[in-house]
Amino acid sequence: MKVHSWMGGIAVVALCTTGSAFAAIDAADVGDRLHFDPDRTMVGLDVRVGVGGLTGDLGARTAPGPLLGITAGAQPWRNLGIEAGVEGQRLPIDDDRVGDEQAMYRYNLGVLAKAGPLVLEDKLRPYVGVGIGVSYLNATDGADTLYENDFITEVPLAAGLDYRFTNNIYAGARASYRLLMGDEFADAATVTLDPDEGNPDGNLLNFGLMVGGRF
């Protein structure tokens, strides 16, 4: 019950009290009006694997790489849920100047709100989502003369499918397009190669599969 209440409280605060228009509204009152019951809210934990890469100019400096993530989620309402998770990803650097086996490692922390209906006897849920996150990019030692460690802000836009095998076991697939802000990690490499080219930009496109359980 304590876990359910804790996850449900996060959902209420994150989805119902953001913005100055909700500053004076009590979170518990909002939950009551939306028929939120923390004791009946399903919470879960899943592990996901996938692959993805940077787009645009940044995609010309890197190659697609694998990812691994762990996510905790709650479904406070039938068609609306929220999740928070951590993710790690290796993005190989495609640059002859830094040698082989060099990469940028991405460590991400983020939250995502998801909306979608249950279909096929309440077993399948297609959904779309939007969120916010922050990542730390860490260059390997052989690449750090041209590629910098950097913090970036991400705005993930997601679309996916979840399938429930039983009341407690589920699996799914997702595609996410992450808008990146503050992506200066490759600026020095670009200026060194071509002073007239300008700073590179791009976003991140990932695909993943996951399996998890609810309790």
Stockholm file with secondary structure:
# STOCKHOLM 1.0

chainA/1-215         MKVHSWMGGIAVVALCTTGSAFAAIDAADVGDRLHFDPDRTMVGLDVRVGVGGLTGDLGARTAPGPLLGITAGAQPWRNLGIEAGVEGQRLPIDDDRVGDEQAMYRYNLGVLAKAGPLVLEDKLRPYVGVGIGVSYLNATDGADTLYENDFITEVPLAAGLDYRFTNNIYAGARASYRLLMGDEFADAATVTLDPDEGNPDGNLLNFGLMVGGRF
#=GR chainA/1-215 SS CHHHHHHHHHHHHHHHSCSGGGTTSCHHHHHHHTTCCTTTCEEEEEEEEEEEEECHHHHHHBCCEEEEEEEEEEEEETTEEEEEEEEEEEEEBCCGGGCTTCEEEEEEEEEEEEECCCBTTTTEEEEEEEEEEEEEEEECGGGTTTSCCEEEEEEEEEEEEEEESSSSEEEEEEEEEEEEESCCTTHHHHHHHCTTSCCCCCCEEEEEEEEEEEC
#=GC SS_cons         CHHHHHHHHHHHHHHHSCSGGGTTSCHHHHHHHTTCCTTTCEEEEEEEEEEEEECHHHHHHBCCEEEEEEEEEEEEETTEEEEEEEEEEEEEBCCGGGCTTCEEEEEEEEEEEEECCCBTTTTEEEEEEEEEEEEEEEECGGGTTTSCCEEEEEEEEEEEEEEESSSSEEEEEEEEEEEEESCCTTHHHHHHHCTTSCCCCCCEEEEEEEEEEEC
//
